[in-house]
Amino acid sequence: MPFIRSMFIAGSFILIAGCTGKDIREGLYQGMYEGARIEKQKEMTPRERAAKPEMDYQQYTKEQKERADQNR
């Protein structure tokens, strides 16, 4: 009985880790994108920033999905 219980607990942890893994990766990717965007903006003057608005991470992922769909 303890073996089955241990297997159930291990399986539950694996299931939970698999479900949250995508959310964690997306958070990391979003953080890296936003950090790079902010670093790029720091080098620009206010006039350049106003003339060239940049997209946020959600717009970026949407555009990437559209490009991938067009290439198929």
BAFI-3210 file (N, C-alpha, C; in Angstrom, 3 decimals, decimal comma, padded with zeros to 6 digits):
// residues 72
n [1|2|3|4|5|6|7|8|9|10|11|12|13|14|15|16|17|18|19|20|21|22|23|24|25|26|27|28|29|30|31|32|33|34|35|36|37|38|39|40|41|42|43|44|45|46|47|48|49|50|51|52|53|54|55|56|57|58|59|60|61|62|63|64|65|66|67|68|69|70|71|72]
n.u [000,804|001,948|003,651|001,970|000,735|002,959|003,619|001,334|001,499|003,945|003,245|001,266|002,763|004,371|002,432|001,405|003,734|004,146|001,923|002,285|004,667|004,640|003,520|005,478|007,676|006,656|006,451|009,158|010,105|008,628|009,629|012,313|011,944|010,696|012,721|014,817|013,593|013,266|015,944|016,756|015,155|016,257|018,499|017,507|016,362|013,818|012,289|012,763|011,631|008,940|008,343|008,590|006,771|006,837|005,920|004,168|004,705|002,549|001,486|003,709|003,930|001,537|001,956|004,103|002,857|001,043|002,825|003,983|001,761|001,320|003,553|003,113]
n.v [-001,207|001,330|001,726|002,164|004,469|006,204|006,232|007,444|009,992|010,877|010,827|012,788|015,083|015,218|015,648|018,146|019,708|019,548|020,898|023,504|024,179|025,355|027,877|028,990|029,056|030,829|033,136|033,625|034,035|036,303|038,121|038,287|039,384|041,853|043,016|043,274|045,012|047,303|047,923|048,612|050,855|052,608|053,573|055,222|058,491|060,645|061,688|059,858|057,568|058,306|058,541|055,965|053,650|050,700|047,235|045,310|042,262|040,471|041,328|040,787|037,928|037,258|038,232|036,596|034,076|034,504|034,857|032,309|030,769|031,753|030,835|028,161]
n.w [000,000|000,785|-001,386|-003,600|-002,763|-002,683|-005,409|-006,424|-005,266|-006,377|-009,096|-009,071|-008,460|-010,745|-012,709|-011,892|-012,134|-014,895|-015,858|-014,919|-016,030|-018,621|-018,102|-016,480|-018,230|-020,189|-018,657|-018,146|-020,773|-021,448|-019,594|-020,426|-022,994|-022,414|-020,863|-022,737|-024,502|-022,929|-022,380|-024,954|-025,351|-023,521|-024,753|-026,648|-027,662|-026,222|-028,315|-030,408|-029,253|-029,133|-031,813|-032,738|-031,677|-029,663|-029,708|-027,201|-025,267|-025,682|-028,139|-029,687|-029,521|-030,746|-033,343|-034,085|-034,150|-036,239|-038,368|-038,414|-039,137|-041,717|-043,037|-043,274]
ca.u [000,000|002,764|004,214|000,928|000,576|004,129|003,482|000,270|002,032|004,941|002,503|000,591|003,774|004,765|001,316|001,366|004,914|003,923|000,905|002,789|005,904|004,413|003,323|006,770|008,478|006,097|006,847|010,576|010,236|008,085|010,585|013,477|011,538|010,492|014,020|015,543|012,891|013,579|017,341|016,801|014,535|017,141|019,466|016,808|015,917|012,355|011,711|012,808|010,652|007,594|008,159|008,592|006,255|007,169|004,841|004,412|004,960|001,363|001,450|004,825|003,590|000,458|002,578|004,893|001,928|000,529|003,896|004,130|000,620|001,491|004,626|002,674]
ca.v [000,000|002,543|001,892|002,774|005,847|006,952|006,395|008,427|011,311|011,231|011,130|014,077|016,131|015,288|016,274|019,570|020,344|019,644|021,913|024,835|024,426|026,282|029,204|029,480|029,405|032,044|034,253|033,896|034,621|037,656|038,937|038,545|040,286|043,193|043,543|043,699|046,181|048,453|048,275|049,287|052,167|053,475|054,171|056,120|059,774|060,682|061,924|058,582|056,666|058,744|058,311|054,538|052,861|049,283|046,358|044,567|040,835|039,814|041,659|040,080|036,517|037,184|038,411|035,402|033,016|034,820|034,559|030,863|030,280|032,135|030,015|026,761]
ca.w [000,000|000,749|-002,724|-004,440|-002,275|-003,144|-006,853|-006,641|-004,901|-007,392|-010,325|-008,894|-008,593|-012,154|-013,414|-011,531|-012,727|-016,331|-016,138|-014,630|-016,763|-019,723|-017,533|-016,003|-019,415|-020,797|-017,798|-018,392|-022,112|-021,405|-018,850|-021,282|-024,067|-021,855|-020,466|-023,940|-025,047|-022,072|-022,636|-026,246|-025,183|-022,744|-025,659|-027,570|-027,129|-026,115|-029,642|-031,138|-028,645|-029,511|-033,239|-033,031|-030,543|-029,748|-029,276|-025,978|-025,472|-026,238|-029,563|-030,296|-029,685|-031,741|-034,654|-034,370|-034,514|-037,570|-039,329|-038,500|-039,891|-043,109|-043,613|-043,432]
c.u [000,849|003,364|003,208|000,728|001,729|004,058|002,412|000,772|003,053|004,259|001,803|001,574|004,212|003,680|001,257|002,545|004,736|002,924|001,438|004,042|005,735|004,241|004,640|007,645|007,970|006,467|008,306|010,780|009,732|009,048|011,815|013,134|011,396|011,814|014,824|014,909|013,227|015,024|017,485|016,224|015,429|018,146|018,832|016,463|014,398|011,670|011,678|011,786|009,232|007,314|008,026|008,083|006,551|006,020|005,198|004,507|003,769|001,230|002,550|004,482|002,477|001,031|003,406|003,999|001,357|001,572|004,073|002,971|000,749|002,550|004,223|001,984]
c.v [001,275|002,796|002,586|004,226|006,729|007,221|007,446|009,840|011,765|011,596|012,468|015,233|016,304|015,975|017,766|020,308|020,518|020,724|023,321|025,164|025,431|027,703|029,812|029,894|030,684|033,272|034,630|034,561|036,062|038,592|039,269|039,527|041,708|043,817|044,035|044,944|047,437|048,886|049,041|050,705|053,133|054,181|055,194|057,438|059,754|060,903|060,633|057,596|057,025|058,444|056,827|053,746|051,381|048,449|045,653|043,071|040,114|040,096|040,907|038,608|036,331|037,297|037,186|034,231|033,246|034,512|033,065|030,256|030,599|031,263|028,571|026,531]
c.w [000,000|-000,637|-003,647|-004,041|-002,767|-004,648|-007,175|-006,354|-005,945|-008,706|-010,244|-009,055|-010,051|-012,972|-013,142|-012,162|-014,234|-016,682|-015,915|-015,420|-017,882|-019,201|-017,066|-017,183|-020,053|-019,979|-018,005|-019,748|-022,130|-020,678|-019,679|-022,388|-023,540|-021,424|-021,653|-024,540|-024,242|-022,270|-023,949|-026,124|-024,417|-023,638|-026,590|-026,872|-027,011|-027,465|-030,468|-030,585|-029,049|-030,978|-033,575|-031,819|-030,745|-029,204|-027,978|-026,292|-026,085|-027,730|-030,310|-030,526|-030,714|-033,154|-035,047|-034,790|-035,912|-038,637|-039,510|-039,315|-041,385|-043,789|-043,822|-044,724]
res [m|p|f|i|r|s|m|f|i|a|g|s|f|i|l|i|a|g|c|t|g|k|d|i|r|e|g|l|y|q|g|m|y|e|g|a|r|i|e|k|q|k|e|m|t|p|r|e|r|a|a|k|p|e|m|d|y|q|q|y|t|k|e|q|k|e|r|a|d|q|n|r]
***
